[in-house]
């Protein structure tokens, strides 16, 4: 079958455009730097330990970036560099990453991330923190680090806004023994003060009894603590929080690290195109997308969006655009995502989710801000020491 002349010309045009794009392809190399972790002690056998959490999200982001890169002459490559259990992340970063990559996605505990960030010069490397929610790290004013996941302060504010909407303003706070639990509790107290919420009681969870005994007798006794609207739990390790629901002395909802949680991503989220993202990830990886997968995905997509808009693979161009008011990233949460210039935190809506349903999305309607309602979550510019 002979094609019409105009159609043949069109085919030839796109053929030569494709060859030209391939000849001018520019690489953007990204390092995914992570710490291998031993399986934690689990409260339940229902939730299996996911060893590769995070990196599959980065891989999906690379695939999406390269789809656009076919038309812009840009190729995205990601290399995974994993620190062995009990390995030296600082030394491995110096040996394998420093001076070899301009863009790094870090999946590390806060203490390790802060240490390696000291090696990175702002004009030579940009690190994307895709793992932590540490507020203290965000007050270090690190120009070489951008923070993808919501901070503890942002999560606490999201919960507080919804509680204020429900007029549940009296809280009973239960704090676990871990250092991270104390940090989340501090964020909860900050939010309570910020929104005029009263913490009527605070107790530290120190029970070490057999779980079967604890859930039947100790929890009702432990939660006898006067009048309160909600029980707020700070248990980031998942050591006891799941046992509190439906076992308190008074019939009260549970929020915090268990019960109703504040998170960047959740398997129940289906709005604003999220269902397509959920299905693509599950078809490719074989499990639900976790929050750390979403963090790594958004880090890669932020690089891709800035590179596409600037038509550049240069770190200075990409970083300048990311930190400008023109940068807007689709995050499947109803509003465009961007970075706060003062502390490098990604501003974003936060999902308020129960185990099997999405309850609300913060910022909650009615909480206003002169620039963007997203800055009602976490440390706003006047509250930050970073400029």
Secondary structure per residue as TSV (DSSP state, phi and psi in degrees):
chain	resnum	aa	ss	phi	psi
A	1	X	-	360.0	127.3
A	2	X	-	-88.6	131.0
A	3	X	-	-83.2	148.0
A	4	X	-	-58.0	153.2
A	5	X	H	-56.3	-45.0
A	6	X	H	-62.8	-36.2
A	7	X	H	-69.5	-38.8
A	8	X	H	-63.4	-40.5
A	9	X	H	-62.4	-40.6
A	10	X	H	-65.1	-42.3
A	11	X	H	-59.5	-46.7
A	12	X	H	-62.0	-37.6
A	13	X	H	-61.5	-50.6
A	14	X	H	-68.0	-30.6
A	15	X	H	-63.1	-47.0
A	16	X	H	-72.3	-34.2
A	17	X	H	-61.9	-41.7
A	18	X	H	-63.1	-43.2
A	19	X	H	-63.5	-39.7
A	20	X	H	-65.6	-41.5
A	21	X	H	-63.8	-41.8
A	22	X	H	-63.8	-37.9
A	23	X	H	-69.3	-26.6
A	24	X	T	-105.0	16.3
A	25	X	-	-61.4	139.1
A	26	X	E	-121.1	133.6
A	27	X	E	-87.4	141.1
A	28	X	E	-121.6	108.6
A	29	X	E	-96.2	134.4
A	30	X	E	-125.5	135.2
A	31	X	E	-99.8	131.7
A	32	X	E	-104.4	106.5
A	33	X	E	-108.1	117.3
A	34	X	E	-135.9	162.9
A	35	X	E	-110.7	121.9
A	36	X	-	-69.1	137.3
A	37	X	-	-119.4	144.5
A	38	X	-	-75.9	148.4
A	39	X	-	-57.7	129.6
A	40	X	-	-77.0	164.0
A	41	X	-	-66.1	125.9
A	42	X	-	-104.5	140.2
A	43	X	S	-74.0	-31.1
A	44	X	-	-136.7	145.1
A	45	X	T	-81.1	-2.6
A	46	X	T	-74.7	-24.9
A	47	X	S	-108.8	103.6
A	48	X	-	-70.3	152.7
A	49	X	-	-72.7	125.9
A	50	X	-	-100.2	107.8
A	51	X	T	-73.5	-36.0
A	52	X	T	-100.3	24.6
A	53	X	T	-59.5	131.7
A	54	X	T	109.2	-58.6
A	55	X	H	-62.5	-38.8
A	56	X	H	-58.4	-32.4
A	57	X	H	-65.0	-40.4
A	58	X	H	-63.8	-39.4
A	59	X	H	-63.4	-40.6
A	60	X	H	-65.0	-38.5
A	61	X	H	-63.5	-39.3
A	62	X	H	-62.0	-43.3
A	63	X	H	-61.0	-41.7
A	64	X	H	-67.7	-41.2
A	65	X	H	-61.9	-41.5
A	66	X	H	-70.8	-24.2
A	67	X	H	-61.9	-45.9
A	68	X	H	-72.3	-34.5
A	69	X	H	-62.0	-22.0
A	70	X	H	-61.0	-29.3
A	71	X	H	-96.3	-16.8
A	72	X	H	-108.4	-1.4
A	73	X	T	73.6	27.7
A	74	X	E	-118.8	137.9
A	75	X	E	-121.7	130.1
A	76	X	E	-107.4	131.5
A	77	X	E	-128.8	135.7
A	78	X	E	-124.1	135.1
A	79	X	E	-117.1	127.0
A	80	X	E	-91.3	126.6
A	81	X	E	-124.7	111.9
A	82	X	E	-110.3	132.3
A	83	X	E	-83.8	126.1
A	84	X	-	-61.2	159.6
A	85	X	T	-55.8	130.1
A	86	X	T	68.2	11.6
A	87	X	-	-79.2	170.4
A	88	X	-	-95.4	99.5
A	89	X	H	-67.0	-35.4
A	90	X	H	-62.8	-46.9
A	91	X	H	-69.4	-41.3
A	92	X	H	-65.0	-36.5
A	93	X	H	-62.9	-42.3
A	94	X	H	-63.7	-38.4
A	95	X	H	-79.6	-39.0
A	96	X	H	-107.6	-20.4
A	97	X	T	-118.1	-46.9
A	98	X	T	-58.0	131.8
A	99	X	T	67.4	9.6
A	100	X	T	-117.1	-22.4
A	101	X	-	-134.3	139.5
A	102	X	S	-90.2	-23.7
A	103	X	E	-122.3	127.7
A	104	X	E	-132.7	129.8
A	105	X	E	-100.7	120.8
A	106	X	E	-104.0	123.4
A	107	X	E	-115.6	76.4
A	108	X	-	-136.4	156.3
A	109	X	-	-61.7	157.1
A	110	X	H	-57.9	-40.9
A	111	X	H	-64.4	-39.5
A	112	X	H	-71.7	-38.3
A	113	X	H	-62.7	-43.1
A	114	X	H	-61.5	-38.1
A	115	X	H	-68.2	-44.7
A	116	X	H	-73.0	-26.8
A	117	X	H	-64.7	-24.4
A	118	X	T	-65.6	-22.4
A	119	X	T	-83.4	-20.7
A	120	X	-	-90.5	121.4
A	121	X	-	-84.3	135.4
A	122	X	T	-56.9	-28.2
A	123	X	T	-89.7	0.7
A	124	X	T	-120.7	-19.9
A	125	X	-	-151.7	144.5
A	126	X	E	-125.1	121.2
A	127	X	E	-104.0	131.5
A	128	X	E	-106.0	114.1
A	129	X	E	-80.3	106.7
A	130	X	-	-105.1	16.5
A	131	X	S	-130.2	-40.4
A	132	X	-	-91.8	162.2
A	133	X	-	-124.6	21.1
A	134	X	-	-70.9	121.0
A	135	X	H	-71.3	-39.1
A	136	X	H	-60.9	-38.8
A	137	X	H	-63.3	-34.9
A	138	X	H	-75.6	-14.2
A	139	X	T	-93.5	2.1
A	140	X	S	-78.3	-11.1
A	141	X	-	57.2	59.4
A	142	X	-	-95.6	105.4
A	143	X	T	-68.6	-15.6
A	144	X	T	-93.9	3.9
A	145	X	E	-127.1	134.0
A	146	X	E	-116.5	139.3
A	147	X	E	-107.2	121.3
A	148	X	-	-88.9	-51.2
A	149	X	S	-76.4	154.4
A	150	X	-	-62.8	144.8
A	151	X	-	-73.3	168.0
A	152	X	H	-61.0	-38.2
A	153	X	H	-61.8	-40.8
A	154	X	H	-64.6	-41.7
A	155	X	H	-65.5	-44.3
A	156	X	H	-63.9	-40.9
A	157	X	H	-64.1	-38.5
A	158	X	H	-61.1	-44.9
A	159	X	H	-63.7	-42.9
A	160	X	H	-63.2	-40.4
A	161	X	H	-60.8	-43.7
A	162	X	H	-69.1	-38.2
A	163	X	H	-63.9	-37.3
A	164	X	H	-66.2	-38.1
A	165	X	H	-61.7	-38.7
A	166	X	H	-81.2	-8.6
A	167	X	T	63.0	36.6
A	168	X	-	-100.6	84.4
A	169	X	-	-106.2	7.5
A	170	X	E	-117.4	118.2
A	171	X	E	-115.9	142.1
A	172	X	E	-110.1	117.5
A	173	X	E	-101.9	126.0
A	174	X	E	-115.6	125.2
A	175	X	E	-117.3	130.4
A	176	X	-	-76.4	175.1
A	177	X	S	-82.8	-13.2
A	178	X	S	-76.7	157.0
A	179	X	H	-60.0	-40.4
A	180	X	H	-63.8	-33.2
A	181	X	H	-64.0	-40.8
A	182	X	H	-64.7	-36.4
A	183	X	H	-67.3	-41.1
A	184	X	H	-67.3	-39.3
A	185	X	H	-61.3	-39.2
A	186	X	H	-62.2	-39.7
A	187	X	H	-65.2	-39.1
A	188	X	H	-62.9	-43.7
A	189	X	H	-64.7	-38.8
A	190	X	H	-61.2	-45.5
A	191	X	H	-65.8	-39.4
A	192	X	H	-60.0	-43.7
A	193	X	H	-66.2	-39.0
A	194	X	H	-65.6	-36.7
A	195	X	T	-106.6	11.5
A	196	X	T	71.2	33.1
A	197	X	-	-96.1	141.5
A	198	X	E	-100.9	124.0
A	199	X	E	-88.4	103.5
A	200	X	E	-76.5	-24.8
A	201	X	E	-158.0	151.6
A	202	X	E	-139.4	131.0
A	203	X	E	-133.6	148.9
A	204	X	E	-99.7	132.2
A	205	X	-	-81.0	113.6
A	206	X	-	-126.7	11.7
A	207	X	-	-69.2	137.6
A	208	X	-	-126.3	20.9
A	209	X	S	-75.4	166.5
A	210	X	-	-56.6	135.2
A	211	X	H	-58.8	-38.5
A	212	X	H	-64.5	-37.2
A	213	X	H	-72.4	-43.0
A	214	X	I	-58.5	-47.6
A	215	X	I	-67.5	-26.9
A	216	X	I	-88.3	-33.6
A	217	X	I	-126.4	-42.6
A	218	X	I	-70.6	-38.6
A	219	X	H	-64.6	-48.5
A	220	X	H	-56.0	-42.0
A	221	X	H	-66.7	-43.5
A	222	X	H	-61.7	-35.4
A	223	X	T	-92.2	9.7
A	224	X	-	-77.3	98.9
A	225	X	-	-150.1	52.3
A	226	X	S	71.4	-155.3
A	227	X	-	-97.9	129.9
A	228	X	-	-154.1	159.0
A	229	X	S	-91.0	-39.9
A	230	X	E	-139.6	150.8
A	231	X	E	-98.9	119.0
A	232	X	E	-102.0	123.2
A	233	X	E	-112.7	134.5
A	234	X	E	-113.9	94.1
A	235	X	-	-145.1	75.9
A	236	X	T	-69.7	-20.9
A	237	X	T	-84.5	-11.0
A	238	X	-	70.8	33.4
A	239	X	S	-80.6	-29.5
A	240	X	S	-148.3	-16.4
A	241	X	G	-57.3	-35.1
A	242	X	G	-66.1	-20.7
A	243	X	G	-80.2	-13.2
A	244	X	T	-76.6	-36.6
A	245	X	T	-58.0	132.6
A	246	X	T	69.3	7.4
A	247	X	T	-123.3	3.4
A	248	X	S	-70.4	156.2
A	249	X	S	-60.9	-46.0
A	250	X	S	-101.0	147.6
A	251	X	-	-73.8	95.5
A	252	X	-	-133.2	145.8
A	253	X	E	-70.8	154.1
A	254	X	E	-110.6	132.5
A	255	X	E	-134.5	170.1
A	256	X	E	118.7	-121.5
A	257	X	S	-85.5	-13.7
A	258	X	S	-134.1	169.9
A	259	X	S	75.2	-122.0
A	260	X	E	-84.0	117.0
A	261	X	E	-113.8	157.4
A	262	X	E	-106.6	121.4
A	263	X	E	-145.7	156.6
A	264	X	S	-74.0	-29.3
A	265	X	-	-151.5	150.2
A	266	X	-	-155.0	147.6
A	267	X	T	-64.0	-19.2
A	268	X	T	-84.1	-7.1
A	269	X	-	-78.5	124.7
A	270	X	-	-132.0	-4.6
A	271	X	T	-81.7	165.8
A	272	X	T	54.6	38.0
A	273	X	T	84.2	2.5
A	274	X	H	-65.1	-31.0
A	275	X	H	-63.4	-36.3
A	276	X	H	-65.6	-40.9
A	277	X	H	-63.5	-45.0
A	278	X	H	-58.2	-45.8
A	279	X	H	-68.9	-40.7
A	280	X	H	-61.7	-44.0
A	281	X	H	-66.1	-44.6
A	282	X	H	-66.7	-38.4
A	283	X	H	-64.5	-36.0
A	284	X	H	-82.4	-40.0
A	285	X	H	-103.6	-27.9
A	286	X	S	89.7	14.5
A	287	X	S	-151.8	173.8
A	288	X	-	-72.0	149.5
A	289	X	-	-71.2	127.6
A	290	X	-	-94.7	169.1
A	291	X	H	-59.9	-40.4
A	292	X	H	-68.7	-30.5
A	293	X	H	-63.6	-43.3
A	294	X	H	-63.8	-41.3
A	295	X	H	-61.0	-44.2
A	296	X	H	-67.3	-39.1
A	297	X	H	-60.1	-47.2
A	298	X	H	-68.7	-31.0
A	299	X	H	-63.1	-46.8
A	300	X	H	-64.7	-41.4
A	301	X	H	-67.8	-32.8
A	302	X	H	-62.7	-42.3
A	303	X	H	-62.2	-45.5
A	304	X	H	-64.0	-41.8
A	305	X	H	-63.6	-45.5
A	306	X	H	-67.3	-39.2
A	307	X	H	-65.7	-39.3
A	308	X	H	-65.4	-45.5
A	309	X	H	-68.9	-33.9
A	310	X	H	-91.2	-9.0
A	311	X	T	54.3	39.9
A	312	X	-	-141.6	154.0
A	313	X	-	-113.2	9.9
A	314	X	-	-82.0	134.4
A	315	X	H	-57.6	-45.1
A	316	X	H	-61.9	-42.5
A	317	X	H	-66.1	-45.6
A	318	X	H	-65.8	-44.0
A	319	X	H	-66.9	-41.5
A	320	X	H	-60.8	-41.4
A	321	X	H	-69.0	-40.8
A	322	X	H	-56.8	-37.8
A	323	X	T	-91.1	5.7
A	324	X	S	-91.8	166.6
A	325	X	T	-72.8	-12.6
A	326	X	T	-78.6	-19.9
A	327	X	-	-72.1	127.0
A	328	X	-	-146.2	120.6
A	329	X	B	-114.2	130.0
A	330	X	-	-71.5	121.9
A	331	X	-	-120.8	9.9
A	332	X	S	61.7	33.5
A	333	X	S	-134.2	22.5
A	334	X	S	91.7	-25.3
A	335	X	S	-133.7	147.4
A	336	X	-	-67.2	145.1
A	337	X	B	-95.4	149.0
A	338	X	E	-153.3	177.3
A	339	X	E	-109.6	140.2
A	340	X	-	-77.5	126.1
A	341	X	T	-68.9	-23.8
A	342	X	T	-81.2	-32.6
A	343	X	T	-133.0	3.3
A	344	X	-	76.4	9.8
A	345	X	B	-78.7	134.4
A	346	X	E	-74.2	119.2
A	347	X	E	-81.2	137.8
A	348	X	-	-165.8	154.7
A	349	X	-	-65.9	152.1
A	350	X	E	-120.4	132.4
A	351	X	E	-83.6	134.8
A	352	X	E	-106.9	110.1
A	353	X	E	-129.4	139.5
A	354	X	E	-90.6	171.0
A	355	X	T	-53.2	-33.5
A	356	X	T	-130.2	20.5
A	357	X	E	-158.5	147.2
A	358	X	E	-88.0	120.1
A	359	X	E	-90.1	-44.9
A	360	X	E	-162.1	171.1
A	361	X	E	-129.1	128.4
A	362	X	E	-100.2	148.1
A	363	X	S	-69.9	141.0
A	364	X	-	-79.3	144.4
A	365	X	T	-56.1	134.7
A	366	X	T	108.5	-17.0
A	367	X	-	-96.5	109.7
A	368	X	-	-104.5	160.4
A	369	X	-	-150.3	143.7
A	370	X	S	-65.0	-23.2
A	371	X	S	-109.3	-58.6
A	372	X	-	-152.4	137.0
A	373	X	G	-62.2	-20.9
A	374	X	G	-62.9	-24.5
A	375	X	G	-84.7	7.0
A	376	X	G	-81.1	-5.4
A	377	X	S	-106.0	121.2
A	378	X	S	85.0	-163.7
A	379	X	-	-79.6	114.8
A	380	X	-	-78.1	167.9
A	381	X	G	-57.4	-44.2
A	382	X	G	-63.3	-22.5
A	383	X	G	-86.9	-13.6
A	384	X	-	-90.7	145.1
A	385	X	S	-80.4	-13.7
A	386	X	-	-84.9	142.9
A	387	X	-	-122.9	360.0
